[in-house]
Structure formats: C-alpha cells, structure tokens
Amino acid sequence: MLATTASLLSTFARTEMSHHNGGSFDMHAAARRILTAAKFEPDLDAAATRQVDQINGPAPMPAGVKDLRQLPWSSIDNNESRDLDQIEVAEQLPDGSIKLVVAVADVDALVPKGSPLDEHAFANCTSVYTGIDVFPMLPEKLSTNFTSLNENEDRLAIAIETVVDRQGNVTAYDVYRAMVRNKAQLAYDAVGDWLGGGDAPTKVAGNATLIEQLKLQRDASQRLKAERIRNGALEFDTIEATPIAKNGKIVDLKVLHRNQARDLIEDFMIASNVAIAKFLEAKGRSGIRRVVREPERWGRIVELAGRYGATLPAEPDSLALAHFLIERRTADPDRFPDLSLSIVKLMGPGIYVLDLPGKDPGGHFGLATHDYTHATAPNRRYADLVTQRLVKAALADAPPPYSNDELTAVAKQCTEREDAENKVERSVRKTVAALLLRDQVGQTFDAIVTGANEKGTFVRTIRPPAEGMVVSNHKGFDVGDKVRVKLVAADPNKGFIDFEGKGER
C-alpha cells in the first residue's frame, strides 16, 4: 500500500549507502535489523516455501460463485502498489440511491487455515512497510500476483454490497462470493487531482464508462462521509513524510496530504467493514471487532480545544469533538495536520477484540460506530484473513472455522503485532531522518509535542517532519504544545534523534 514511499526511500537507501561513511551505512540492512529486533519473521520456513512452490496460478472459479467480470471494476491505490486487496464498482438505482460493491481478494482460497503459509502469516499478522523495503505478510507470488486483484486478471473475491440513499443512510447490504476482473488500476494522486479539477489520468481520459463510474463513486463517498460526520465521526489530516533527493542526496522531507481519491477509498472501506460486522452479527456468528475506546486523555483534548476558544464536554463526546475539528480545519487548514496529530496521539491505539453475537465489545470512537471489523485487506492483515474465513463459512452455512478461544488469541496477537509494526515503521523513519539531520546538530527547530509520559517526551519538528526525544529542558511539555527545540544529536546507526527544549513558541 505504501509502495510509492517505499520506492523513494529505497532510492534514498542506495544513495546513502554510497554517501554515508564511505558507503558503510546500509539502510536496507538497518530496516531488516529493526524488523527482526521486533520479533518479525521476514523469511519463510521450508514448509511454507514448499507450499508457495506448489501454487502455480490463481484460485479457479467454483460452482455457485457469481460471475461479475463484466462490470466496470477499478482500483485506486498508491502509484506503485502491487498488493491490491480491493476493487470497486457503483450503480445508480432508480430511487436515487447508489449501490456500491467492493470486491475483496479471496486470499483464503489459496492460503487455508492451518497451512504453513497461514502459520507464517499468523506469526507476523501484518505486512510491514518500512519505507525502505516492504516485508509482506504473504509472499509476493501471492500478495502481488495470484491473490492480488491485478488489472485484466480474473480473481475470486468476496463482494460486499452497500446501498446508500440520498441522505447517506445505508439502507441495505449484502455479502457473497464472486469472480471479478479489474478493468483499470488507478492511482490516488492522479485521480485525486482530476476529481479536484485537474486533468484526467491517461486511463480515465476518453473513457466515458470509467468517468461516469468515478463520479458516481465520489457521490457515494460524499454521502457516506456526510452521514458519518453527522454521527460524530472524526476527520483527521495527519501527515506522511517522503524524502526528496537532489543530486543523489536527500535534501528534504516532503509532506503528502489527503485528497478526494484517498477519501473515497477510505469511505468505501469503512462502509464495507461495517457491513461485514453486521453480516456476521445477523448470522449469529462470532468475529473479531476493531475497537477504539474513548480517548485515554480526554481532559487534555478539552484543554487543547480551550486554547482555540472552544469548549468541549467534560466527558468524551465524539460529536462535539468532530464539530471542533471541522471548525479548525476550516479556520486554519495549514496547521490542521498538527492539531490532528495531537488528537490522534491523545486518543490512544485501536485494538482487536472477540465479538460475540448479541454482545457489544465496544465501539470505534473515531468512526462513531459500534459495528466495525477489519475485512478489506486480507493480503496484508491477518485479522482480515481470519474474518474472511468466518464470512465464507457463514455464507456456506458451515461450522465456524474458529472457536471463541482461538479468535481471542488471534485478536491478542494481531493487536500486539500491529503495535510492533508501528514501532518498526517509526524507528525506520527516525533512522532516515537522522541521516538527513546528522549535519544540522546545533540548529533550532519549531516542533509539536507528540508524546509525554513515563517513557519520555517526544516531538515532531515542523520542517523537516522528523520525530525525536527531548532529552533536557522539557519540564511542562505536553502533547499538542508548540515548542522550540535544539538538535543535540542525530545517530542513524542507533536511530536516535535527540533535542533540547528551548521553550514554547
């Protein structure tokens, strides 16, 4: 999913191998070292390798599967993404509603439960996109080929329908197996620019069917988003940093922002994940829910809002927070990513939990919903692959493939490995930033505090967007504070960036 960033950072890694200490610093080796230190297993064992060698093509179409290959499916992802988990199509209905269908790759068809590849996937639970190299949960022969919904290839999928009325209400949903064919692999940046009024991408220009499809999908997306926001869903705009090279050497980190195409896919994935959670509940089946509980530090969020003249309730209230965020995005869009980052840090992490029929394991505070799972990325998230097996068993009226104890164990492992993945990606970004900043020790930067707890005080500089620890003069710093810091050390070999606090700005 982050192939563009990975490609740019891989180029960076090659240039830094030749520029840093006479070619002694190897970013690829550093990324792998960080990964294995976090107890990820990047290599297949002998049994899993044999299983991969025996797979010579995509899964065939079994009886009873809907043939939807004729529909004008398309995908939107990063420029160079090759692990395509989902494709989309929309249909205008006579009453003004829009029927949206998201097809999710049927990974289980080639990776059955308990197989060596499944055991390998469970050990890692997620693909890790370090920006330097991608360490896939499943080998590329599958994740970027036989189980990827590649352009002009027939693939088995789980189809998830949602019908959205003019007001944004989902009035119906359905789930079934299908054979699909991606007619156009598109990219976020190009589609986003076009939807924002720019030139049409090459594959879109002159293709009336695809143009109509994308505009209809945008309409469905906007309806879904508007309804979520009315319910109190939170809209953030956090940044993603990409290195910029000049004359073979990194000179800056560029910030990538959201656009309409990214929003469109996000809206579709949320709707589809909600539909799957409701489907399993309606079937009386256990599952795995994705839960984000009420913010751990709501009081600090209230305090931050007060700095902008806003008053939030004393108790967590997603609708009030959503309205505050909308107001701040409108009032100061340039600084909204900094506020978004602060709120995200204060909300606390999401977790996976067992979902029993008729029980409420907790909702997703950020999405303002009590029905949410992860089901749309089975090539790169193990929770999604497990959910896919649960769905297929329910569709076939077959016994559940997992006991509740097994689902509890899966949820715990997926949560732990996701936390480890985030730490790996953060450590690699810090190593990259340390390489960029190693010649700027002693300089002072504007920054925002991103963490303040027993583990230390952490900041992200505004330009370049680099994260590090404030090792001195940080008394009184708290998440969301805008401060000045002096760079006192940048060591890419250890992935450390250390600052000294210089006070608020």
Kinemage of the C-alpha trace (Angstrom):
@kinemage 1
@onewidth
@group {chain A} dominant
@subgroup {mainchain}
@vectorlist {calphas} color= white
{ca met a 1} P 0.000 0.000 0.000
{ca leu a 2} L 2.927 2.335 0.561
{ca ala a 3} L 4.898 1.336 -2.488
{ca thr a 4} L 5.456 4.916 -3.633
{ca thr a 5} L 7.089 5.910 -0.371
{ca ala a 6} L 8.958 2.627 -0.323
{ca ser a 7} L 10.320 3.222 -3.820
{ca leu a 8} L 11.511 6.724 -2.997
{ca leu a 9} L 13.072 5.631 0.261
{ca ser a 10} L 14.704 2.658 -1.435
{ca thr a 11} L 16.363 5.105 -3.846
{ca phe a 12} L 17.383 7.093 -0.785
{ca ala a 13} L 18.843 3.957 0.770
{ca arg a 14} L 21.012 3.303 -2.278
{ca thr a 15} L 22.307 6.878 -2.360
{ca glu a 16} L 23.021 6.907 1.376
{ca met a 17} L 24.919 3.622 1.139
{ca ser a 18} L 27.375 5.421 -1.140
{ca his a 19} L 27.367 8.815 0.612
{ca his a 20} L 27.491 7.969 4.299
{ca asn a 21} L 30.826 6.957 5.828
{ca gly a 22} L 32.263 5.807 2.538
{ca gly a 23} L 29.347 3.526 1.780
{ca ser a 24} L 29.308 1.786 5.207
{ca phe a 25} L 25.706 2.615 6.176
{ca asp a 26} L 23.200 0.235 4.596
{ca met a 27} L 19.578 1.346 5.062
{ca his a 28} L 18.256 -1.997 3.773
{ca ala a 29} L 20.252 -3.847 6.426
{ca ala a 30} L 19.121 -1.317 9.034
{ca ala a 31} L 15.442 -1.851 8.132
{ca arg a 32} L 15.799 -5.615 8.375
{ca arg a 33} L 17.689 -5.340 11.668
{ca ile a 34} L 14.934 -3.181 13.164
{ca leu a 35} L 12.291 -5.598 11.878
{ca thr a 36} L 13.876 -8.730 13.326
{ca ala a 37} L 14.599 -6.973 16.642
{ca ala a 38} L 10.824 -6.505 16.912
{ca lys a 39} L 10.433 -10.305 16.521
{ca phe a 40} L 9.035 -10.271 12.994
{ca glu a 41} L 9.884 -13.249 10.780
{ca pro a 42} L 10.717 -11.920 7.295
{ca asp a 43} L 11.672 -15.300 5.778
{ca leu a 44} L 9.537 -18.353 5.050
{ca asp a 45} L 10.451 -21.680 6.600
{ca ala a 46} L 10.939 -24.796 4.484
{ca ala a 47} L 7.326 -25.963 4.752
{ca ala a 48} L 5.901 -22.586 3.730
{ca thr a 49} L 8.380 -22.384 0.856
{ca arg a 50} L 7.225 -25.781 -0.412
{ca gln a 51} L 3.605 -24.624 -0.225
{ca val a 52} L 4.405 -21.499 -2.266
{ca asp a 53} L 6.258 -23.569 -4.857
{ca gln a 54} L 3.171 -25.749 -5.336
{ca ile a 55} L 0.910 -22.777 -6.142
{ca asn a 56} L 1.014 -22.178 -9.878
{ca gly a 57} L -1.951 -19.904 -10.516
{ca pro a 58} L -4.932 -18.050 -9.066
{ca ala a 59} L -7.809 -19.950 -7.493
{ca pro a 60} L -10.321 -21.268 -10.074
{ca met a 61} L -13.981 -20.290 -10.067
{ca pro a 62} L -16.049 -22.846 -8.099
{ca ala a 63} L -19.731 -23.567 -8.595
{ca gly a 64} L -22.215 -21.159 -7.063
{ca val a 65} L -19.991 -18.091 -7.354
{ca lys a 66} L -21.426 -15.012 -9.115
{ca asp a 67} L -19.620 -14.099 -12.312
{ca leu a 68} L -19.211 -10.307 -12.178
{ca arg a 69} L -16.263 -9.991 -14.517
{ca gln a 70} L -18.281 -7.902 -16.961
{ca leu a 71} L -18.745 -4.999 -14.517
{ca pro a 72} L -16.520 -1.880 -14.876
{ca trp a 73} L -14.374 -2.570 -11.820
{ca ser a 74} L -11.439 -0.335 -10.959
{ca ser a 75} L -8.949 0.092 -8.135
{ca ile a 76} L -7.325 3.188 -6.657
{ca asp a 77} L -4.137 2.850 -4.659
{ca asn a 78} L -0.630 4.262 -4.398
{ca asn a 79} L 1.227 4.784 -7.668
{ca glu a 80} L 3.297 1.618 -7.473
{ca ser a 81} L 1.156 -0.577 -5.229
{ca arg a 82} L 1.030 -4.183 -6.316
{ca asp a 83} L -0.804 -5.842 -3.416
{ca leu a 84} L -4.316 -4.910 -4.470
{ca asp a 85} L -6.822 -6.101 -1.883
{ca gln a 86} L -9.972 -4.471 -3.218
{ca ile a 87} L -11.686 -3.076 -6.314
{ca glu a 88} L -14.881 -1.050 -6.584
{ca val a 89} L -17.923 -0.510 -8.771
{ca ala a 90} L -21.084 1.565 -8.333
{ca glu a 91} L -24.596 1.565 -9.825
{ca gln a 92} L -27.194 4.340 -9.840
{ca leu a 93} L -30.564 2.990 -8.696
{ca pro a 94} L -33.956 4.330 -9.868
{ca asp a 95} L -34.844 5.876 -6.483
{ca gly a 96} L -31.644 7.940 -6.430
{ca ser a 97} L -29.766 5.549 -4.182
{ca ile a 98} L -26.324 4.262 -5.166
{ca lys a 99} L -25.378 0.610 -4.892
{ca leu a 100} L -21.694 0.304 -4.076
{ca val a 101} L -19.900 -3.024 -4.422
{ca val a 102} L -16.408 -3.548 -3.026
{ca ala a 103} L -14.735 -6.805 -4.035
{ca val a 104} L -12.083 -8.072 -1.614
{ca ala a 105} L -9.473 -10.591 -2.747
{ca asp a 106} L -10.263 -14.165 -1.687
{ca val a 107} L -6.902 -14.942 -0.100
{ca asp a 108} L -8.218 -17.894 1.882
{ca ala a 109} L -8.785 -19.778 -1.388
{ca leu a 110} L -5.002 -20.244 -1.691
{ca val a 111} L -3.988 -19.946 1.979
{ca pro a 112} L -6.180 -22.318 4.015
{ca lys a 113} L -6.310 -22.210 7.795
{ca gly a 114} L -3.506 -24.148 9.481
{ca ser a 115} L -1.318 -24.380 6.373
{ca pro a 116} L 2.390 -23.442 6.651
{ca leu a 117} L 1.730 -20.105 4.920
{ca asp a 118} L -1.101 -19.422 7.335
{ca glu a 119} L 1.172 -20.148 10.295
{ca his a 120} L 3.770 -17.744 8.863
{ca ala a 121} L 1.121 -15.070 8.363
{ca phe a 122} L -0.121 -15.533 11.947
{ca ala a 123} L 3.407 -15.102 13.306
{ca asn a 124} L 3.637 -11.624 11.749
{ca cys a 125} L -0.069 -10.671 11.440
{ca thr a 126} L 0.711 -7.758 9.121
{ca ser a 127} L 2.809 -6.613 6.220
{ca val a 128} L 5.423 -4.092 7.331
{ca tyr a 129} L 6.028 -1.094 5.071
{ca thr a 130} L 9.276 0.352 6.357
{ca gly a 131} L 9.651 2.827 3.502
{ca ile a 132} L 12.987 1.195 2.694
{ca asp a 133} L 11.697 -2.300 1.962
{ca val a 134} L 8.313 -3.988 2.158
{ca phe a 135} L 8.173 -7.141 4.292
{ca pro a 136} L 4.891 -8.755 3.156
{ca met a 137} L 2.722 -10.904 5.410
{ca leu a 138} L 2.329 -13.285 2.466
{ca pro a 139} L 4.978 -13.896 -0.208
{ca glu a 140} L 4.817 -11.685 -3.283
{ca lys a 141} L 3.970 -14.652 -5.515
{ca leu a 142} L 0.574 -14.457 -3.807
{ca ser a 143} L 0.126 -10.931 -2.402
{ca thr a 144} L 1.184 -9.133 -5.584
{ca asn a 145} L 0.129 -11.808 -8.063
{ca phe a 146} L -2.219 -14.746 -7.541
{ca thr a 147} L -4.241 -13.207 -4.668
{ca ser a 148} L -3.934 -9.595 -5.842
{ca leu a 149} L -6.802 -8.067 -7.846
{ca asn a 150} L -4.483 -7.085 -10.666
{ca glu a 151} L -5.608 -5.275 -13.787
{ca asn a 152} L -7.053 -7.520 -16.515
{ca glu a 153} L -6.827 -10.668 -14.383
{ca asp a 154} L -9.695 -12.916 -13.233
{ca arg a 155} L -9.761 -13.315 -9.457
{ca leu a 156} L -12.018 -14.804 -6.796
{ca ala a 157} L -13.351 -12.285 -4.297
{ca ile a 158} L -15.793 -11.609 -1.503
{ca ala a 159} L -18.264 -8.985 -2.766
{ca ile a 160} L -19.655 -6.532 -0.224
{ca glu a 161} L -22.703 -4.506 -1.313
{ca thr a 162} L -23.958 -1.388 0.402
{ca val a 163} L -26.916 0.666 -0.814
{ca val a 164} L -26.616 4.355 0.090
{ca asp a 165} L -29.643 6.648 -0.171
{ca arg a 166} L -29.547 10.375 -0.947
{ca gln a 167} L -29.107 11.257 2.732
{ca gly a 168} L -26.156 8.910 3.214
{ca asn a 169} L -28.042 6.182 5.052
{ca val a 170} L -27.064 2.608 4.270
{ca thr a 171} L -30.470 1.066 3.580
{ca ala a 172} L -29.282 -2.423 2.644
{ca tyr a 173} L -26.186 -4.583 2.482
{ca asp a 174} L -25.300 -7.992 1.099
{ca val a 175} L -22.246 -10.262 1.034
{ca tyr a 176} L -21.477 -13.033 -1.445
{ca arg a 177} L -18.662 -14.723 -3.363
{ca ala a 178} L -17.838 -13.510 -6.861
{ca met a 179} L -15.416 -13.779 -9.742
{ca val a 180} L -14.179 -10.318 -10.741
{ca arg a 181} L -11.812 -8.605 -13.182
{ca asn a 182} L -10.146 -5.257 -12.506
{ca lys a 183} L -10.560 -3.121 -15.649
{ca ala a 184} L -8.402 -0.169 -14.521
{ca gln a 185} L -5.667 0.078 -11.893
{ca leu a 186} L -5.579 3.760 -10.912
{ca ala a 187} L -3.502 5.870 -8.508
{ca tyr a 188} L -4.523 8.202 -5.689
{ca asp a 189} L -2.572 11.238 -6.800
{ca ala a 190} L -3.732 11.292 -10.428
{ca val a 191} L -7.393 10.511 -9.640
{ca gly a 192} L -7.396 12.935 -6.720
{ca asp a 193} L -6.026 15.743 -8.880
{ca trp a 194} L -8.681 15.059 -11.534
{ca leu a 195} L -11.540 14.922 -9.037
{ca gly a 196} L -10.235 18.223 -7.697
{ca gly a 197} L -10.490 19.847 -11.128
{ca gly a 198} L -7.213 18.844 -12.773
{ca asp a 199} L -6.500 16.840 -15.916
{ca ala a 200} L -7.865 13.322 -16.238
{ca pro a 201} L -5.384 10.432 -15.866
{ca thr a 202} L -4.490 8.646 -19.098
{ca lys a 203} L -6.669 5.621 -18.327
{ca val a 204} L -9.618 7.859 -17.484
{ca ala a 205} L -9.446 10.415 -20.304
{ca gly a 206} L -11.809 9.451 -23.119
{ca asn a 207} L -13.251 6.502 -21.183
{ca ala a 208} L -16.856 7.564 -20.651
{ca thr a 209} L -17.725 4.490 -18.595
{ca leu a 210} L -14.841 4.992 -16.198
{ca ile a 211} L -15.501 8.725 -15.900
{ca glu a 212} L -19.142 8.026 -15.015
{ca gln a 213} L -18.059 5.329 -12.556
{ca leu a 214} L -15.582 7.501 -10.683
{ca lys a 215} L -18.006 10.422 -10.410
{ca leu a 216} L -20.734 8.105 -9.136
{ca gln a 217} L -18.295 6.585 -6.647
{ca arg a 218} L -17.349 10.084 -5.485
{ca asp a 219} L -21.051 10.842 -4.924
{ca ala a 220} L -21.455 7.663 -2.871
{ca ser a 221} L -18.325 8.511 -0.914
{ca gln a 222} L -19.531 12.007 -0.085
{ca arg a 223} L -22.888 10.672 1.072
{ca leu a 224} L -21.242 8.113 3.342
{ca lys a 225} L -18.838 10.665 4.782
{ca ala a 226} L -21.559 13.232 5.446
{ca glu a 227} L -23.612 10.682 7.391
{ca arg a 228} L -20.583 9.558 9.427
{ca ile a 229} L -19.784 13.148 10.324
{ca arg a 230} L -23.395 13.740 11.378
{ca asn a 231} L -22.977 10.776 13.735
{ca gly a 232} L -19.777 12.184 15.205
{ca ala a 233} L -17.015 10.508 13.151
{ca leu a 234} L -13.686 12.294 13.417
{ca glu a 235} L -11.960 13.657 10.329
{ca phe a 236} L -8.184 13.939 10.694
{ca asp a 237} L -5.434 15.079 8.356
{ca thr a 238} L -2.173 13.662 9.644
{ca ile a 239} L 0.942 13.869 7.522
{ca glu a 240} L 3.054 11.316 5.699
{ca ala a 241} L 6.648 12.317 5.002
{ca thr a 242} L 8.555 11.339 1.861
{ca pro a 243} L 12.248 12.125 1.312
{ca ile a 244} L 13.282 14.424 -1.534
{ca ala a 245} L 16.575 13.734 -3.294
{ca lys a 246} L 18.749 16.206 -5.206
{ca asn a 247} L 21.970 15.253 -6.961
{ca gly a 248} L 21.837 11.827 -5.368
{ca lys a 249} L 21.471 13.055 -1.778
{ca ile a 250} L 18.456 13.612 0.463
{ca val a 251} L 17.788 17.321 0.948
{ca asp a 252} L 14.296 17.425 2.465
{ca leu a 253} L 11.217 15.525 3.634
{ca lys a 254} L 8.032 16.322 1.721
{ca val a 255} L 4.621 16.136 3.355
{ca leu a 256} L 1.849 14.258 1.498
{ca his a 257} L -1.745 15.282 2.203
{ca arg a 258} L -5.158 13.706 1.693
{ca asn a 259} L -7.174 14.145 -1.491
{ca gln a 260} L -10.606 13.139 -2.788
{ca ala a 261} L -9.388 9.798 -4.120
{ca arg a 262} L -7.879 8.768 -0.765
{ca asp a 263} L -11.056 9.878 0.988
{ca leu a 264} L -13.177 7.893 -1.472
{ca ile a 265} L -11.378 4.618 -0.784
{ca glu a 266} L -11.362 5.269 2.960
{ca asp a 267} L -15.128 5.853 2.920
{ca phe a 268} L -15.713 2.644 0.962
{ca met a 269} L -13.508 0.567 3.259
{ca ile a 270} L -15.281 1.858 6.357
{ca ala a 271} L -18.720 1.109 4.888
{ca ser a 272} L -17.624 -2.378 3.825
{ca asn a 273} L -16.076 -3.213 7.191
{ca val a 274} L -19.264 -2.100 8.943
{ca ala a 275} L -21.319 -4.259 6.557
{ca ile a 276} L -19.204 -7.340 7.330
{ca ala a 277} L -19.548 -6.804 11.093
{ca lys a 278} L -23.324 -6.516 10.727
{ca phe a 279} L -23.442 -9.553 8.419
{ca leu a 280} L -21.693 -11.791 10.962
{ca glu a 281} L -23.896 -10.438 13.753
{ca ala a 282} L -27.043 -11.164 11.710
{ca lys a 283} L -25.800 -14.712 11.114
{ca gly a 284} L -25.243 -15.230 14.843
{ca arg a 285} L -21.526 -15.733 14.290
{ca ser a 286} L -18.600 -14.696 16.465
{ca gly a 287} L -15.990 -12.422 14.942
{ca ile a 288} L -13.154 -10.023 15.597
{ca arg a 289} L -14.032 -6.375 16.109
{ca arg a 290} L -11.762 -3.381 15.678
{ca val a 291} L -12.293 -1.186 18.723
{ca val a 292} L -11.074 2.319 19.591
{ca arg a 293} L -12.297 3.118 23.055
{ca glu a 294} L -12.985 6.559 24.490
{ca pro a 295} L -9.838 8.721 24.490
{ca glu a 296} L -7.388 7.908 27.254
{ca arg a 297} L -6.641 11.598 27.805
{ca trp a 298} L -9.932 13.361 27.110
{ca gly a 299} L -9.076 16.035 29.658
{ca arg a 300} L -6.022 17.056 27.646
{ca ile a 301} L -8.148 17.177 24.456
{ca val a 302} L -10.553 19.504 26.283
{ca glu a 303} L -7.587 21.655 27.324
{ca leu a 304} L -6.251 21.851 23.753
{ca ala a 305} L -9.674 22.839 22.416
{ca gly a 306} L -9.822 25.589 25.022
{ca arg a 307} L -6.693 27.147 23.533
{ca tyr a 308} L -8.730 27.768 20.385
{ca gly a 309} L -11.644 29.245 22.286
{ca ala a 310} L -13.724 26.065 22.085
{ca thr a 311} L -15.453 24.299 24.976
{ca leu a 312} L -15.802 20.514 24.891
{ca pro a 313} L -17.912 18.481 27.349
{ca ala a 314} L -16.217 17.117 30.457
{ca glu a 315} L -16.985 13.547 29.322
{ca pro a 316} L -15.839 12.075 25.971
{ca asp a 317} L -18.190 13.166 23.164
{ca ser a 318} L -17.267 12.243 19.595
{ca leu a 319} L -19.874 14.545 18.020
{ca ala a 320} L -18.608 17.592 19.920
{ca leu a 321} L -15.012 16.726 19.038
{ca ala a 322} L -15.974 16.205 15.382
{ca his a 323} L -17.562 19.670 15.218
{ca phe a 324} L -14.455 21.216 16.794
{ca leu a 325} L -12.184 19.514 14.236
{ca ile a 326} L -14.358 20.673 11.331
{ca glu a 327} L -14.200 24.246 12.625
{ca arg a 328} L -10.414 24.136 12.984
{ca arg a 329} L -9.883 22.615 9.525
{ca thr a 330} L -11.908 25.479 8.033
{ca ala a 331} L -10.278 28.181 10.147
{ca asp a 332} L -6.638 27.099 9.725
{ca pro a 333} L -6.150 24.304 7.153
{ca asp a 334} L -2.356 24.743 7.052
{ca arg a 335} L -1.951 23.943 10.754
{ca phe a 336} L -4.769 21.415 10.968
{ca pro a 337} L -2.393 18.412 10.494
{ca asp a 338} L -0.557 19.438 13.678
{ca leu a 339} L -3.812 19.511 15.635
{ca ser a 340} L -4.848 16.200 14.064
{ca leu a 341} L -1.594 14.599 15.169
{ca ser a 342} L -2.105 15.796 18.740
{ca ile a 343} L -5.677 14.452 18.941
{ca val a 344} L -4.679 11.100 17.395
{ca lys a 345} L -1.894 10.686 19.950
{ca leu a 346} L -4.253 11.520 22.816
{ca met a 347} L -6.980 9.112 21.683
{ca gly a 348} L -4.872 6.029 22.204
{ca pro a 349} L -4.453 2.951 19.989
{ca gly a 350} L -7.052 0.689 18.427
{ca ile a 351} L -7.255 -2.953 19.468
{ca tyr a 352} L -8.776 -6.190 18.198
{ca val a 353} L -11.247 -7.984 20.461
{ca leu a 354} L -13.546 -11.010 20.359
{ca asp a 355} L -17.071 -10.145 19.209
{ca leu a 356} L -19.770 -12.485 20.494
{ca pro a 357} L -23.269 -12.455 18.939
{ca gly a 358} L -25.594 -10.188 20.888
{ca lys a 359} L -22.749 -8.680 22.910
{ca asp a 360} L -21.194 -5.246 22.484
{ca pro a 361} L -17.390 -5.422 22.770
{ca gly a 362} L -17.134 -1.646 22.434
{ca gly a 363} L -17.299 0.777 19.561
{ca his a 364} L -14.917 2.710 17.395
{ca phe a 365} L -14.833 6.195 18.918
{ca gly a 366} L -13.137 7.768 15.902
{ca leu a 367} L -15.672 6.363 13.426
{ca ala a 368} L -18.675 6.782 15.757
{ca thr a 369} L -19.886 3.239 15.150
{ca his a 370} L -20.419 0.115 17.248
{ca asp a 371} L -20.198 -2.226 14.262
{ca tyr a 372} L -16.706 -2.316 12.848
{ca thr a 373} L -14.270 -5.027 11.859
{ca his a 374} L -11.279 -5.338 9.548
{ca ala a 375} L -12.120 -7.339 6.430
{ca thr a 376} L -10.869 -5.420 3.376
{ca ala a 377} L -7.115 -6.135 3.359
{ca pro a 378} L -6.546 -9.913 3.681
{ca asn a 379} L -3.287 -9.823 1.718
{ca arg a 380} L -1.625 -7.679 4.364
{ca arg a 381} L -3.576 -8.017 7.649
{ca tyr a 382} L -4.174 -11.347 9.362
{ca ala a 383} L -7.328 -10.181 11.160
{ca asp a 384} L -8.892 -9.582 7.736
{ca leu a 385} L -7.925 -13.060 6.540
{ca val a 386} L -9.487 -14.656 9.628
{ca thr a 387} L -12.643 -12.575 9.153
{ca gln a 388} L -12.777 -13.703 5.532
{ca arg a 389} L -12.832 -17.334 6.642
{ca leu a 390} L -15.625 -16.579 9.109
{ca val a 391} L -17.642 -14.905 6.337
{ca lys a 392} L -17.147 -17.767 3.884
{ca ala a 393} L -18.246 -20.310 6.488
{ca ala a 394} L -21.355 -18.247 7.253
{ca leu a 395} L -22.191 -17.980 3.543
{ca ala a 396} L -21.895 -21.751 3.196
{ca asp a 397} L -23.832 -22.448 6.431
{ca ala a 398} L -20.752 -24.366 7.546
{ca pro a 399} L -19.460 -24.681 11.113
{ca pro a 400} L -17.310 -21.745 12.277
{ca pro a 401} L -13.633 -22.323 11.399
{ca tyr a 402} L -12.511 -20.835 14.729
{ca ser a 403} L -13.571 -21.325 18.340
{ca asn a 404} L -14.089 -18.267 20.530
{ca asp a 405} L -10.837 -19.062 22.342
{ca glu a 406} L -8.998 -19.157 19.024
{ca leu a 407} L -10.498 -15.813 17.994
{ca thr a 408} L -9.441 -14.307 21.317
{ca ala a 409} L -5.878 -15.500 20.709
{ca val a 410} L -5.902 -14.120 17.161
{ca ala a 411} L -7.180 -10.749 18.381
{ca lys a 412} L -4.443 -10.548 21.016
{ca gln a 413} L -1.693 -11.483 18.540
{ca cys a 414} L -2.940 -9.051 15.885
{ca thr a 415} L -3.029 -6.200 18.406
{ca glu a 416} L 0.487 -6.935 19.669
{ca arg a 417} L 1.955 -7.276 16.179
{ca glu a 418} L 0.264 -4.070 14.994
{ca asp a 419} L 1.876 -2.206 17.875
{ca ala a 420} L 5.228 -3.758 16.930
{ca glu a 421} L 4.703 -2.797 13.279
{ca asn a 422} L 4.104 0.831 14.227
{ca lys a 423} L 7.294 0.846 16.289
{ca val a 424} L 9.294 -0.631 13.395
{ca glu a 425} L 7.990 1.919 10.910
{ca arg a 426} L 8.625 4.743 13.382
{ca ser a 427} L 12.176 3.510 14.051
{ca val a 428} L 12.984 3.324 10.347
{ca arg a 429} L 11.593 6.827 9.774
{ca lys a 430} L 13.770 8.082 12.622
{ca thr a 431} L 16.819 6.430 11.055
{ca val a 432} L 16.047 8.132 7.745
{ca ala a 433} L 15.519 11.468 9.499
{ca ala a 434} L 18.752 11.039 11.462
{ca leu a 435} L 20.624 10.632 8.181
{ca leu a 436} L 19.002 13.812 6.898
{ca leu a 437} L 19.700 15.806 10.068
{ca arg a 438} L 23.122 14.482 11.022
{ca asp a 439} L 24.827 17.604 9.650
{ca gln a 440} L 22.426 20.028 11.389
{ca val a 441} L 23.312 19.403 15.052
{ca gly a 442} L 23.082 22.683 16.964
{ca gln a 443} L 20.279 24.128 14.849
{ca thr a 444} L 16.915 25.116 16.349
{ca phe a 445} L 13.541 23.925 15.007
{ca asp a 446} L 9.839 24.589 15.518
{ca ala a 447} L 8.138 21.430 16.760
{ca ile a 448} L 4.970 19.948 18.227
{ca val a 449} L 4.949 17.650 21.264
{ca thr a 450} L 3.667 14.202 20.244
{ca gly a 451} L 4.244 12.262 23.450
{ca ala a 452} L 4.754 12.974 27.144
{ca asn a 453} L 4.743 10.027 29.533
{ca glu a 454} L 6.984 7.843 31.678
{ca lys a 455} L 8.886 6.769 28.559
{ca gly a 456} L 9.944 10.339 27.805
{ca thr a 457} L 8.922 13.488 25.969
{ca phe a 458} L 8.794 13.338 22.178
{ca val a 459} L 8.381 15.948 19.456
{ca arg a 460} L 7.988 16.152 15.702
{ca thr a 461} L 9.713 19.050 14.018
{ca ile a 462} L 7.591 21.044 11.581
{ca arg a 463} L 10.190 21.236 8.844
{ca pro a 464} L 11.530 18.719 8.157
{ca pro a 465} L 8.902 16.473 9.804
{ca ala a 466} L 11.267 14.401 11.965
{ca glu a 467} L 10.484 12.738 15.289
{ca gly a 468} L 12.822 12.604 18.271
{ca met a 469} L 13.152 12.704 22.057
{ca val a 470} L 13.570 15.845 24.133
{ca val a 471} L 16.366 14.780 26.500
{ca ser a 472} L 16.583 18.018 28.515
{ca asn a 473} L 14.611 21.170 29.376
{ca his a 474} L 11.220 19.605 28.706
{ca lys a 475} L 9.514 20.314 32.009
{ca gly a 476} L 5.885 21.289 31.420
{ca phe a 477} L 5.798 19.983 27.822
{ca asp a 478} L 2.606 18.076 26.976
{ca val a 479} L 1.017 16.616 23.856
{ca gly a 480} L -0.075 19.339 21.457
{ca asp a 481} L 2.274 22.029 22.780
{ca lys a 482} L 4.090 24.022 20.103
{ca val a 483} L 7.703 24.374 21.156
{ca arg a 484} L 11.207 25.294 20.038
{ca val a 485} L 13.891 22.619 20.264
{ca lys a 486} L 17.603 22.438 19.505
{ca leu a 487} L 19.029 19.351 17.805
{ca val a 488} L 21.757 17.929 20.027
{ca ala a 489} L 22.329 14.512 18.423
{ca ala a 490} L 21.348 12.534 15.301
{ca asp a 491} L 22.692 8.982 15.117
{ca pro a 492} L 21.388 6.851 12.210
{ca asn a 493} L 23.262 3.805 13.498
{ca lys a 494} L 21.068 3.792 16.613
{ca gly a 495} L 18.074 5.566 15.055
{ca phe a 496} L 18.255 8.301 17.681
{ca ile a 497} L 17.350 11.974 17.282
{ca asp a 498} L 17.750 13.973 20.481
{ca phe a 499} L 16.606 17.523 21.185
{ca glu a 500} L 16.963 20.076 23.926
{ca gly a 501} L 13.891 22.117 24.805
{ca lys a 502} L 14.093 25.872 24.220
{ca gly a 503} L 10.599 26.783 25.435
{ca glu a 504} L 7.203 27.331 23.840
{ca arg a 505} L 6.841 29.188 20.547
